[in-house]
């Protein structure tokens, strides 16, 4: 009877083990699928993705960044490899990220002079301690250049508007002098256009 009881217990343990193994296989399959989907997202992402440790050492770079930096694998110091600096960048978010902050930055790269927008977030090790930074960086050069050009054009138009208002203050007094003569108004318009071209 002890043998039968022991056999029944082993059979039950075996069924439990088979059930756990089936669950483990399902979890493993779901994890592989999730990893595959993440790898696909990283592969088609149009910007740069990279990870650095607390010492600025690169531990991961997506394919687009490796192509941009002409590297075959993630290696080296972030500010040297990506930005061409011999020391950490003035705007480097790593100190803030190591304190647990998610940091956003817009910067103009000294390497290619293009504008980029980055999100820098803490990276944790298996113990849950922050040991580095994960960066997602997008090229925003066209948008940023358009913003700068728009700002410069706005400033130019505001200055032009100010000149015109200043000249119109004198126009009221000058209007009394030139009267309603069409020829004199044409001369006055020519003077205003000449003033605008300065």
Secondary structure, DSSP 8 states (H G I E B T S, - for coil): -HHHHHHHHHHHHHHHHHHHHHHHHHHHHHHHHHHHHHHHHHHH-SSEEEEEETTSBEEEE-HHHHHHHT-SS--SBHHHHTT--SS--TT--HHHHHTT--EEEEEE-TTT--EEEEEEEEEE-TTS-EEEEEEEEEE-HHHHHHHHHHHHHHHHHHHHHHHHHHHHHHHHHHHHHHTT-HHHHHHHHHHHHHHHH-
